[in-house]
Amino acid sequence: MLADGNYAGFTVSADGTTAEPIVIRAENPGSVTVTSEVRMDGHRYIYIEGLVVHGQIKFNNAEGIVIRGCTIQTAADGIVSMADGVINGYFADNVVLGPTGLERQHGGCLGRQPR
């Protein structure tokens, strides 16, 4: 739980599990600002909730990522997953101010399903 205020960008370098995801949540949604990008490349089961991000949220080659209730202000793609993308990602109730590669038809959910 993050208290209200401004925080530098950060990289999550650990994995959660389906039973115990890593949850990074604003104590008061919209009152926590991250001043650069948030990265979760190659990691699993991380939830980002209620943050304002001035940059990008990136999760290349990730699994079980949740981005919910965030506002992303960016000059480039706001929510980004390259390479093999994300498996079982869930993205809902976000506002992206600036360009994004997400299309409306995804309805907030996208990601490659396991084979």
C-alpha positions in Angstrom: 0.0 0.0 0.0 1.5 3.3 -1.1 0.7 6.5 0.9 -0.3 9.6 -0.9 2.6 11.4 -2.6 5.1 11.4 -5.4 7.4 8.4 -6.1 10.2 7.8 -8.6 9.6 5.2 -11.3 10.4 1.6 -10.2 11.0 -1.9 -11.4 9.4 -4.9 -9.8 12.0 -7.6 -9.7 10.1 -10.4 -7.9 7.3 -12.8 -8.8 3.9 -13.3 -7.0 1.8 -16.4 -7.4 -1.9 -16.9 -8.3 -2.6 -17.3 -4.6 -0.4 -14.5 -3.4 0.2 -11.8 -6.1 2.4 -8.8 -5.5 0.0 -5.9 -5.1 1.1 -2.3 -5.5 -1.9 -0.2 -4.6 -2.5 3.4 -3.8 -4.0 3.9 -0.3 -6.2 6.6 -1.9 -6.6 5.9 -5.7 -5.4 8.8 -7.8 -3.4 10.3 -4.9 -0.2 8.4 -5.6 1.9 9.7 -8.6 4.8 7.8 -10.1 7.0 10.3 -12.0 8.5 7.8 -14.5 7.9 4.3 -15.8 6.8 1.2 -14.0 8.4 -2.0 -15.2 7.6 -5.7 -14.5 9.5 -7.4 -17.4 9.6 -11.2 -17.2 7.7 -11.3 -14.0 4.5 -13.0 -12.8 1.4 -12.1 -10.9 1.8 -8.4 -10.1 -1.1 -6.1 -9.6 -0.8 -2.3 -10.1 -3.9 -0.4 -8.8 -5.0 3.2 -8.4 -1.7 4.9 -9.4 -1.1 8.0 -11.6 1.9 7.2 -13.8 3.7 9.9 -15.7 5.4 7.6 -18.2 4.7 4.0 -19.2 3.7 0.8 -17.5 5.8 -2.0 -19.2 5.6 -5.8 -18.7 7.4 -7.6 -21.6 7.3 -11.4 -21.4 5.1 -11.4 -18.3 2.2 -13.4 -16.9 -0.8 -12.6 -14.7 -0.3 -8.9 -14.7 -3.2 -6.7 -13.6 -3.4 -2.9 -14.3 -6.6 -1.6 -12.8 -7.9 1.9 -11.9 -4.7 3.8 -13.0 -4.3 7.0 -14.9 -1.3 7.0 -17.3 -0.1 10.3 -18.7 2.4 9.6 -21.5 4.0 10.8 -24.7 4.4 7.3 -25.9 2.4 4.1 -25.5 1.0 4.1 -22.0 0.5 0.4 -21.3 3.2 -1.7 -23.1 4.0 -5.4 -23.6 6.4 -6.4 -26.3 8.3 -9.5 -27.3 6.1 -12.4 -26.3 3.7 -10.0 -24.6 1.7 -11.0 -21.6 -0.2 -14.2 -20.7 -3.5 -13.8 -18.8 -3.2 -10.0 -18.4 -6.2 -8.0 -17.1 -6.5 -4.3 -17.7 -9.6 -2.4 -16.6 -10.9 1.0 -15.6 -7.7 2.8 -16.7 -7.4 6.2 -18.3 -4.6 6.7 -20.8 -3.8 10.3 -21.7 -1.6 10.0 -24.8 -1.1 7.3 -27.3 -1.7 3.6 -26.5 -1.6 0.3 -28.5 -4.7 -1.0 -26.7 -7.8 -1.1 -28.9 -11.3 -0.7 -27.7 -12.4 -4.1 -28.8 -10.2 -5.7 -26.1 -12.7 -4.5 -23.5 -10.0 -4.1 -20.9 -8.8 -7.7 -21.2 -6.0 -8.9 -23.4 -3.2 -11.3 -23.4 -2.3 -14.6 -25.0 -4.1 -17.5 -23.4 -1.9 -20.5 -22.4 -1.6 -23.3 -24.9 
